[in-house]
Amino acid sequence: YEARAFGVHSAMPSSTAAKLCPQAIWTHGHFARYRKLSHQVMDILYAYSPHLMQVSIDEAFLDITPTRANQTHPIVIAKYIQEAVDELGITCSIGLGTSKPVAKIASDLEKPHGLTVVYPGDEEAFLFPLKAGVMSGIGPVAQANLAKFGIHTLGDVACANDAILRHVFGKNATMMRNRCHGIDTPIQDEPDAVKSVSNEMSLARSITKRSDIEALIDTTAHKVGRRLRQKGLQGTTLHLKVRFEDLHIKTV
């Protein structure tokens, strides 16, 4: 977080980060440690609800809607979760909302160790003023295309002409509009149409320790396995692609 003040952000080439923040202190990754802590955090979440969707090593969605058996207020549960994670020696930021898009964006607002609550009925007031790029699925290319039509905020996307959204997002136009309204629209892929399922991870610095490499492969395989299970698919061929410092790629 200290480096971000100098313009450094995730997925940035290490050479660029070094130029922006030459006084930065660099350290090697410890993927075995990350994996262990990830399991511990997910165990904490699962203790509060069985409805857990892990989307990466350090991110998950948890349904803590009050039920007849458990009527604890979601804000109270969120604070319990933060306290339990604190005891592991790390922190977490939580976004609380009525849908995954709202919760995801809210969780990013007050890092580190933040808790942002968007109450039911406030979804559009929360989302509409925000820049379009904060929404998952609206990357740099989509942002540039939207800007050509004068669309810059989530509110603009939510109220945009259908033809414009189809031009920018194709078959996902309705899903993206709904997300900008704070509504979840699950994607129902046809299994026969899926040819491959993959995941890639970029590192700021190269790793050489066998334990770190195996932990990274394990994490990536976990993500691919989760996506296969969500789609109800089974794989037949497994490929591992590695890109080296000189940018050449080897696939096995």
C-alpha positions in Angstrom: 0.0 0.0 0.0 2.9 2.4 0.6 4.1 1.7 -2.9 0.7 2.5 -4.4 1.2 6.1 -3.5 3.9 6.2 -6.2 1.6 4.7 -8.9 2.5 1.1 -8.4 -0.3 -1.4 -8.8 -0.9 -5.1 -9.1 -0.1 -6.9 -12.4 2.4 -4.1 -13.3 5.8 -5.2 -14.8 8.5 -5.2 -12.1 10.7 -3.0 -14.2 8.0 -0.3 -14.3 7.4 -0.6 -10.6 11.1 -0.2 -9.9 11.1 3.1 -12.0 8.1 4.5 -10.2 9.3 3.5 -6.7 13.1 3.1 -6.8 13.3 3.1 -3.0 11.0 0.1 -2.7 12.1 -3.0 -0.7 11.7 -6.1 -2.8 11.1 -9.6 -1.4 10.5 -13.0 -2.9 7.1 -14.6 -2.8 6.2 -17.3 -0.3 3.5 -19.2 -2.0 3.4 -22.1 0.4 2.7 -19.7 3.2 0.1 -17.9 1.1 -1.7 -21.1 0.4 -1.7 -22.1 4.1 -3.2 -18.8 5.2 -5.7 -18.9 2.4 -7.0 -22.3 3.7 -7.2 -20.8 7.2 -9.2 -17.8 6.1 -11.6 -19.9 4.1 -12.1 -22.1 7.1 -13.1 -19.0 9.1 -15.6 -18.0 6.5 -17.1 -21.5 6.2 -17.6 -21.5 9.9 -20.2 -18.7 9.5 -22.0 -20.0 6.4 -21.8 -23.1 4.1 -22.6 -20.8 1.1 -19.0 -20.0 0.3 -17.7 -19.2 -3.2 -13.9 -18.9 -3.3 -12.8 -17.0 -6.5 -9.0 -16.8 -5.8 -6.4 -17.5 -3.2 -7.3 -14.3 -1.3 -10.9 -13.5 -2.3 -14.3 -15.1 -1.7 -18.0 -14.4 -1.6 -20.0 -15.5 1.5 -23.8 -15.5 1.8 -24.6 -14.5 5.4 -28.2 -13.6 4.8 -30.1 -14.1 8.2 -32.0 -17.3 8.4 -34.5 -18.7 10.8 -31.7 -20.6 12.5 -29.2 -17.8 12.5 -30.5 -14.3 12.8 -27.2 -12.6 13.6 -26.9 -9.3 11.8 -24.5 -9.5 8.8 -22.5 -6.5 10.0 -21.9 -8.3 13.3 -20.7 -11.4 11.4 -18.5 -9.3 9.2 -16.8 -7.8 12.3 -16.4 -11.3 13.8 -14.7 -12.5 10.6 -12.3 -9.6 10.6 -11.3 -10.2 14.2 -10.7 -13.9 13.5 -8.6 -13.1 10.5 -6.6 -10.5 12.6 -5.6 -13.3 14.9 -3.8 -15.0 12.0 -1.5 -12.0 11.7 -3.1 -10.6 8.5 -6.0 -8.4 7.7 -9.0 -8.5 5.4 -11.3 -5.9 3.8 -15.0 -6.7 3.6 -17.8 -5.4 1.4 -21.3 -6.1 2.5 -24.1 -5.9 0.0 -27.1 -7.6 -1.5 -25.2 -9.0 -4.5 -21.7 -10.0 -5.5 -21.0 -7.0 -7.8 -21.9 -4.6 -5.0 -19.9 -6.5 -2.3 -16.9 -6.8 -4.6 -16.7 -3.1 -5.3 -17.4 -2.2 -1.7 -14.6 -4.4 -0.4 -12.1 -2.4 -2.5 -13.0 1.0 -1.1 -11.5 1.0 2.3 -8.4 -1.2 2.1 -6.6 -2.3 4.2 -8.9 -3.6 7.0 -12.0 -1.9 5.8 -15.7 -2.7 6.2 -18.0 -1.0 3.7 -21.7 -1.6 3.9 -24.2 -0.9 1.1 -27.7 -1.2 2.6 -30.6 -2.8 0.6 -32.1 -0.2 -1.6 -28.9 1.9 -1.9 -27.3 -0.2 -4.6 -27.8 2.3 -7.5 -26.9 5.3 -5.3 -23.6 3.5 -4.5 -22.8 2.2 -7.9 -24.0 4.9 -10.4 -21.4 7.6 -9.6 -18.4 5.2 -9.8 -16.1 5.0 -12.9 -17.1 2.1 -15.2 -13.7 0.4 -14.8 -14.3 -0.6 -11.2 -16.9 -3.2 -12.3 -15.6 -6.7 -13.1 -15.9 -7.3 -16.8 -15.3 -3.7 -17.9 -11.6 -3.7 -18.8 -9.5 -1.1 -20.5 -10.8 -2.0 -24.0 -14.4 -1.9 -23.0 -13.8 1.4 -21.1 -12.3 2.9 -24.3 -15.2 1.7 -26.4 -17.7 3.1 -23.9 -16.0 6.4 -23.8 -16.6 6.8 -27.5 -20.3 7.0 -26.7 -19.8 9.3 -23.7 -20.3 6.5 -21.2 -17.9 6.9 -18.3 -19.7 5.8 -15.1 -21.6 2.7 -14.0 -24.8 4.8 -14.0 -24.1 5.6 -17.7 -23.7 1.9 -18.4 -26.9 1.0 -16.5 -28.9 3.6 -18.6 -27.2 3.1 -21.9 -28.9 2.2 -25.2 -29.2 -1.6 -25.7 -27.5 -1.3 -29.1 -24.4 0.4 -27.6 -24.1 -2.2 -24.9 -24.4 -5.1 -27.4 -21.7 -3.4 -29.5 -19.3 -3.2 -26.5 -20.2 -6.4 -24.6 -21.8 -8.7 -27.1 -23.9 -11.4 -25.6 -23.0 -10.2 -22.1 -24.7 -6.8 -22.6 -27.7 -7.6 -20.4 -25.5 -9.2 -17.7 -23.3 -6.0 -17.6 -26.3 -3.7 -17.4 -27.7 -5.8 -14.5 -24.4 -5.7 -12.7 -24.3 -1.9 -12.9 -27.8 -2.0 -11.3 -26.4 -4.2 -8.5 -28.1 -7.3 -9.7 -26.5 -10.7 -10.1 -27.0 -12.5 -13.4 -25.3 -15.9 -13.3 -23.7 -17.0 -16.6 -25.2 -20.3 -17.8 -22.6 -21.7 -20.2 -23.4 -24.6 -22.4 -21.0 -27.4 -21.5 -20.5 -28.5 -25.1 -19.5 -25.0 -26.1 -16.6 -24.9 -23.7 -13.4 -26.0 -25.3 -10.9 -25.2 -22.5 -10.7 -23.8 -19.0 -7.6 -22.0 -17.9 -6.0 -19.6 -15.4 -2.8 -17.6 -15.5 -0.8 -15.8 -12.8 1.8 -13.2 -13.4 4.6 -12.6 -10.8 6.5 -9.4 -10.1 9.7 -11.4 -9.7 10.8 -14.8 -10.8 10.7 -17.7 -8.3 13.2 -20.5 -8.3 12.5 -22.5 -5.1 10.7 -25.8 -5.8 8.3 -25.4 -2.9 7.2 -22.0 -4.2 6.8 -23.3 -7.7 4.7 -26.2 -6.6 2.6 -24.0 -4.4 2.0 -21.7 -7.3 1.0 -24.6 -9.6 -1.3 -25.9 -6.8 -3.0 -22.5 -6.5 -3.5 -22.2 -10.2 -4.8 -25.8 -10.5 -7.3 -25.1 -7.7 -8.7 -22.1 -9.7 -9.1 -24.2 -12.8 -10.7 -27.1 -10.8 -13.2 -24.7 -9.3 -14.2 -23.4 -12.7 -14.6 -26.9 -14.0 -16.8 -27.8 -11.1 -18.9 -24.7 -11.6 -19.5 -25.6 -15.2 -20.0 -29.3 -14.5 -17.1 -30.3 -16.7 -14.3 -32.8 -16.7 -10.9 -32.3 -18.4 -9.2 -34.8 -20.7 -5.8 -33.0 -21.3 -3.8 -30.9 -18.9 -1.3 -28.3 -20.1 1.1 -26.2 -18.0 2.5 -23.0 -19.6 5.5 -21.2 -18.2 6.8 -17.8 -19.3 10.4 -17.1 -18.4 12.1 -13.8 -17.7 13.3 -13.5 -21.3 9.5 -13.8 -22.3 9.9 -17.2 -24.1 7.1 -19.6 -23.3 7.3 -23.4 -22.7 4.2 -25.6 -22.7 4.1 -29.1 -21.4 
